[in-house]
């Protein structure tokens, strides 16, 4: 039986794909990869479950954030510092801080209790990041609804 994959997927093993020559890992250093960049002057927004700003892995670099709640007439965006409902966004922020220790971190909490959220909240979080001129927007989540996908594409 042939497996059907979405157009954007690649199977792990492809007979017609030539091998890719790898760089030996001992040659990969932060200096090689980033050329001395520290993230200074860069604003990164993590759209997810919220960031625990006082977590030691974050290094005090959280500069702001929002919470997107569901309202009767659509998403409600509130600017506030907040914690992480699950730990995932804090883990992402810790990785980003480790790679770019001088980057400013911002949080757009679009997931509520039980890590549930709607596509409209996701769109509102990304819109906030774009309107606030973030240089990088980290998304570790998605939506399956076409109307939200188009709205995200338009942003």
matplotlib code that plots the C-alpha trace (Angstrom):
import matplotlib.pyplot as plt

x = [0.0, 1.4, 1.5, 0.0, 1.7, 0.8, 2.5, 4.9, 6.1, 9.2, 9.6, 12.6, 14.2, 14.3, 16.0, 16.5, 17.9, 21.7, 23.6, 24.3, 27.9, 27.9, 30.2, 32.0, 30.4, 33.7, 34.0, 30.6, 31.0, 28.9, 31.5, 31.2, 27.4, 26.6, 29.8, 29.9, 26.2, 24.6, 21.1, 21.7, 19.0, 16.7, 13.2, 11.9, 8.2, 7.3, 3.6, 2.6, 1.7, 3.3, 6.8, 7.8, 9.8, 11.8, 13.0, 16.8, 17.3, 15.7, 18.3, 15.9, 15.4, 11.6, 10.6, 6.8, 3.9, 0.3, -2.4, -5.1, -8.4, -11.5, -14.3, -17.9, -17.1, -13.6, -10.2, -9.4, -5.7, -4.4, -0.9, 0.5, 3.3, 2.3, 3.5, 3.6, 0.6, 2.5, 6.2, 6.6, 7.1, 9.5, 11.6, 11.5, 12.6, 15.4, 16.7, 16.5, 18.2, 21.0, 21.6, 21.0, 21.7, 21.2, 17.9, 14.9, 12.1, 8.4, 5.5, 2.1, 0.1, -2.5, -3.1, -5.4, -6.0, -5.4, -3.3, -6.4, -6.6, -8.4, -7.1, -8.4, -6.2, -3.2, -3.9, -4.2, -0.9, 1.0, -0.7, 0.5, 4.0, 4.0, 2.5, 5.1, 7.9, 9.3, 12.3, 11.6, 8.3, 8.6, 5.6, 5.5, 1.8, -0.5, -4.1, -5.9, -8.6, -8.3, -9.6, -7.0, -4.2, -5.0, -5.1, -1.7, -0.4, -1.6, 0.3]
y = [0.0, 3.4, 6.0, 9.3, 12.4, 16.1, 18.0, 19.7, 16.4, 14.4, 10.8, 10.0, 7.7, 8.6, 6.4, 9.2, 11.7, 12.0, 11.8, 15.1, 15.6, 16.5, 18.8, 16.8, 17.8, 18.7, 21.6, 23.0, 25.7, 28.7, 30.9, 28.9, 28.8, 32.4, 34.4, 35.9, 37.0, 37.2, 38.3, 41.9, 44.2, 41.3, 40.9, 37.3, 36.5, 33.0, 32.3, 29.4, 28.7, 31.7, 32.2, 31.9, 35.1, 34.4, 30.9, 30.8, 29.5, 32.8, 35.1, 37.9, 38.7, 38.7, 42.2, 41.9, 39.9, 39.4, 36.9, 36.2, 35.0, 33.9, 36.4, 36.2, 38.4, 37.0, 37.1, 39.5, 40.7, 41.8, 43.0, 41.4, 39.5, 35.9, 32.5, 29.4, 27.1, 24.1, 24.7, 24.4, 28.1, 28.5, 25.6, 27.2, 30.6, 28.8, 27.3, 30.7, 32.4, 29.8, 30.5, 34.3, 35.4, 39.1, 38.8, 40.3, 37.8, 38.4, 36.1, 35.8, 33.3, 31.9, 28.6, 28.4, 25.8, 22.2, 23.7, 24.4, 27.4, 28.5, 29.6, 33.1, 33.3, 32.1, 34.7, 37.5, 36.4, 36.5, 39.8, 41.3, 40.1, 41.6, 44.9, 45.1, 44.6, 41.3, 40.2, 36.5, 34.8, 31.3, 29.0, 25.5, 25.1, 25.3, 25.3, 23.0, 25.4, 27.0, 30.4, 30.8, 29.4, 32.1, 34.8, 33.7, 33.7, 37.2, 38.4]
z = [0.0, -1.0, 1.7, 0.7, 2.2, 2.0, -0.8, 1.7, 3.2, 2.3, 3.1, 5.3, 2.8, -0.9, -3.5, -6.0, -3.5, -3.6, -0.3, 1.4, 2.6, 6.3, 8.2, 11.0, 14.3, 15.9, 13.3, 14.3, 16.9, 17.9, 16.2, 13.0, 13.0, 14.1, 13.3, 16.8, 16.8, 20.2, 19.3, 20.5, 19.2, 18.1, 19.4, 19.5, 20.2, 21.3, 20.4, 22.7, 26.3, 28.0, 29.4, 33.0, 33.0, 36.2, 35.1, 35.4, 31.8, 30.5, 32.0, 32.7, 29.0, 28.9, 28.0, 27.6, 26.5, 25.9, 26.8, 24.2, 25.7, 23.9, 24.0, 22.8, 19.7, 19.1, 20.7, 23.5, 23.7, 27.1, 27.7, 30.8, 32.3, 33.0, 33.7, 31.5, 31.7, 30.6, 30.3, 26.6, 25.8, 28.6, 27.2, 23.8, 25.3, 27.2, 23.9, 22.1, 25.0, 25.0, 21.3, 21.3, 24.9, 24.2, 22.3, 23.9, 24.5, 24.3, 24.9, 23.2, 25.2, 22.8, 24.6, 27.5, 30.2, 29.0, 26.2, 24.1, 21.9, 18.8, 15.4, 16.0, 19.1, 17.1, 14.4, 17.1, 18.7, 15.4, 14.5, 17.8, 17.1, 13.6, 14.7, 17.5, 14.9, 16.2, 14.2, 14.9, 15.7, 17.1, 16.4, 17.7, 17.0, 14.0, 12.9, 10.5, 9.6, 6.2, 7.1, 9.9, 7.6, 5.1, 7.7, 9.0, 5.4, 4.9, 8.0]

ax = plt.figure().add_subplot(projection="3d")
ax.plot(x, y, z, "-o")
ax.set_aspect("equal")
plt.show()
